[in-house]
Amino acid sequence: MNVMMIISFIHMVVLVIKCILLQNVRFHYFCKKGDYYGYLVEFNFGNGKKDVVDISMKVYEAATTTTKSQLPPTLPIRLGQTLNFSVFYYKCMNST
């Protein structure tokens, strides 16, 4: 390992620790709740599906707002949340 890799690793560890100390629990709650409702959308039909899509969209938007204000854009946790939201949007919003 070279010095730059070690510095990058230490920097990432520091960022992860900062995230844990900040609003990480709240962020994970919103993300998991959004994922949960996203999965429910796949198994609901008719009017029930529209209601679940609306709830999931609100939860994902709350998670996105939280991450934008409190987490750096290159943190893997934030990137994962963004990916999950985009998958939800593609699968659920295009099919309603």
N, C-alpha and C positions, 0 to 999 in steps of 0.2 A: 504494500500500500504506500502510495506517495503522500506527501504532506497535504496536498490539496484535497485528496479524498478524506483524510482524517479531519481536516478543518470542515469540510462539507458535512461529514457525519456528525461532528460535534454541534455544528449549527442546526442541523435537523433535530438533534436530541433536545437542544435548547428550545426550539420552536414547539416541539411536542410537549415539553414540560410547561411552557407558557400556556398552551391551549388547555392542558389539563387544569391548570390553576385558574383559568378564566371561566368562560361559560361552556365548557366542553360537555358537561352533563346535559344542560338545556339543549345544546345543539344536537347531541346524539338522540335525545328524546324526540325532537322534531323530525329528525331524519328517519328514525325507526317508525314513528307514527305515519309519516308520509309513505314509507315503503309498505307498511301494513295496509293502509287504505288503497295504495296502488295495486296490491295483490287482490284486494276485495273487488276492485273494479273489473278485473278479468273474469270474475265468477258471477257478477250481477248482470241482469238484463233489464231492459225497459226503464221505467221511472226510477227504480232503485239504483240503477247504474249511474244515472245523472246526478243523483244526490251524493253518492260516494265519490264521484269524480270531482264535484265541487268541494267537498270536504278535503280530499287529498290535495287538490290544487292550493287551497288556503294553507294547509300545513306545510307543503313544499315551499310556498312563498315565504312563510314565516321562517323556515329553516334557511332559506337563501338570504333573507334580510339579516338574520343573525350572523351567518358566516361572512357576509360582505363587510359587516361592521367590526367583527372581532377576530377574524382569522386571516392570515396572509394567503394570497391567491395561489401560491405554489404548494401549500400544505396538502399532503395526500388525502387527508380526511375531507377537506373542502372540495378537492377534485372529485372524490368519490360521491359526495352529495350532489354535485353538479351533474355527474354522469347519471346517477339514479333519477334525478329530476328530468333529464333529457330523455331517458328511456321511457319514463312514465308519460311524458308529453307525447312522444312518438306513438307509443302503443295505445294509450287511452284517449288522448285528445283527437287523434286522427280517426278513431273508430266510433266516436259518438256523433 
